[in-house]
Amino acid sequence: MSTNILFLDIDWVLATEFSTRLEDLWTTFSDTCVKNLDRICNEVPWLQIVISSTWRKGRTIQELREMFKIRGFSNYLKVIDKTPNLARKYETAFRWEEIHSWIKENYPYQYINYVIVDDDSDMLEYQMKRFVKTDTFIWLSDEKTNEIINLFKNYVSK
């Protein structure tokens, strides 16, 4: 069985109000979005979550898990890592770079099945086939949840 990785953004995916302060633990996640994330975890075998959101900056994996736990996400232990912060002085890194770097570092010679869920589409062309876009009005909806589950299942069956 292959490893299934969900690269997860938070703002406009789970958090429906943008947090201007990364340390703002009071920003809530939508109950529906958390329920849908749990559904993805329960329906996709061997799923692990890598946080690609800016919320990862300055937080340990344990702190990220705790953040998810207090917001009602029952599969918080599936949060296994975060993408590297490749920002250069006075410059931000592209999300695609950080995801690509994480895959290269952790699975350089192995098969990996992944899906990226984000409200920003700064991905490479080959990543777009594995990308589900949310936005300020459509977060992790039932439709987006089904799309993510189907991407994982269809990729495995090919």
Steps between C-alpha positions, in 0.01 A plus 500: 500500500635841411536792733224758467595855592259793529679835478267723695459877504286647780372850415200476267514120524415440868515849650222701343619830640852600409735524795730798473708374791652156466497453876126565516371179654154650526436483128249222464469233237166432337335198664395378155856529369643311800235228452594477132871476583422214740299334222799520264720342768251221558446421129856525365720213623845576640433874485744739665473879514781744432417862586595735217321803647678806636351388834788247515759774548625521858304192608618150575313193375374445855365857513331455163342173617375670816359786293304251290392301805351800683303583185334157497705314239501140623778384265750759627771233538505467120671840490854369456703790366508845345660623182829688533507877512704590194444873525806700418592832653238757390335241279238234551522154352238355275282229653588266210869529588443403862280201407747387232786532749315296765429218254859499373635489857264233632428280196793546261480153344161374608149518369279755672134572441406854603234766474550871564209702638550875504323825417802624305588335171872579480581140402707348224325352200560140611369584851175640360384145421513429875359838611160594647432873518287659768429871541345757732151370422556129439708348777535130566143437386337160442573542129870579558522210748364260237745641246795436735387145583449423130846633410657265754291201393534558125874547519545171685285308253703610195 
